[in-house]
């Protein structure tokens, strides 16, 4: 099993558990150059809020979208959008990525700005 297959296996396990809980989920995806976050409803069919380093307001204030500082900004923005939509409690779906570095920075920033998970 290679690195990508292992990550996708972890992703499936996590998403099945979140589906059992019936909670909205904060999904994080990272590439080498950017990081993306979406809040998806319980059924998994509708995106309720989204933020990424490609958004104009974040992209203008950062030099590089693939670092921890950019992830903190995305976490702050997704928390603000979620609270504006009336969403406070979510389940964190890290898409099989390690809870380290950019993923951890995004999660910590979202928690500091009012999300509970």
C-alpha positions in Angstrom: 0.0 0.0 0.0 1.4 3.4 -1.0 1.2 6.7 0.8 -1.9 7.9 -1.1 -3.9 4.7 -0.7 -3.1 4.8 3.1 -4.4 8.4 3.3 -7.6 7.5 1.4 -8.2 4.5 3.6 -7.9 6.7 6.7 -10.3 9.2 5.0 -13.0 6.5 4.5 -12.8 5.4 8.1 -13.1 8.9 9.4 -16.0 9.8 7.2 -18.0 6.7 8.1 -17.6 7.5 11.8 -18.7 11.1 11.2 -21.7 9.8 9.2 -22.7 7.7 12.2 -22.5 10.7 14.4 -24.7 12.7 12.1 -22.7 15.9 12.5 -21.7 18.7 10.1 -18.0 18.3 9.2 -15.1 20.6 8.6 -13.2 19.1 5.7 -9.6 20.1 5.1 -7.6 19.4 2.0 -4.1 20.6 1.4 -1.8 20.6 -1.6 1.8 21.8 -1.8 0.7 25.3 -2.7 -2.7 25.9 -1.0 -5.0 24.7 1.7 -8.8 24.5 1.5 -11.6 24.1 4.1 -15.3 23.4 3.7 -18.1 22.8 6.1 -20.4 20.2 4.7 -23.9 19.2 6.0 -24.8 15.9 7.6 -25.8 14.2 4.4 -22.6 15.2 2.6 -24.5 16.8 -0.3 -24.3 20.5 0.4 -21.4 22.9 1.1 -22.4 25.3 3.8 -19.3 27.4 4.0 -15.9 27.4 2.4 -12.5 29.2 2.6 -9.2 28.7 0.9 -5.9 30.4 0.2 -7.2 31.1 -3.3 -9.8 33.5 -2.0 -9.1 37.1 -3.0 -9.0 38.5 0.5 -6.6 35.8 1.9 -4.5 35.6 -1.2 -3.8 39.4 -1.1 -2.6 39.2 2.5 -0.2 36.2 2.2 3.0 35.6 0.3 2.8 31.8 0.1 -0.4 29.7 0.4 1.4 26.5 1.5 2.5 27.5 4.9 1.3 27.6 8.5 0.5 31.3 8.5 -1.9 30.9 5.5 -3.5 27.9 7.2 -4.2 30.1 10.3 -5.9 32.7 8.1 -8.1 30.0 6.4 -9.1 28.6 9.9 -10.1 32.1 11.1 -12.1 32.8 7.9 -13.9 29.4 7.9 -14.9 29.9 11.6 -16.2 33.4 10.9 -18.3 32.1 8.0 -19.6 29.2 10.0 -20.7 31.3 12.9 -22.4 33.7 10.5 -24.4 30.8 9.2 -25.3 29.7 12.7 -23.0 26.7 12.8 -21.1 26.2 16.1 -20.5 22.5 16.5 -18.8 20.4 13.9 -16.7 17.2 13.4 -13.2 17.7 12.1 -12.4 15.7 8.9 -8.7 16.0 8.2 -9.0 13.9 5.0 -6.4 11.3 6.2 -3.7 13.9 6.6 -1.6 13.9 9.8 -2.8 16.3 12.5 0.4 18.3 12.3 1.7 21.5 10.7 -0.8 23.2 8.5 -3.8 20.9 9.4 -3.2 21.5 13.1 -2.8 25.3 12.6 -6.1 25.5 10.7 -7.9 23.5 13.4 -6.4 25.5 16.3 -7.3 28.8 14.5 -10.9 27.6 13.9 -11.2 26.7 17.6 -9.8 30.0 18.8 -12.4 31.8 16.6 -15.5 30.0 18.1 -15.9 26.6 16.5 -16.4 23.6 18.8 -15.1 20.2 17.8 
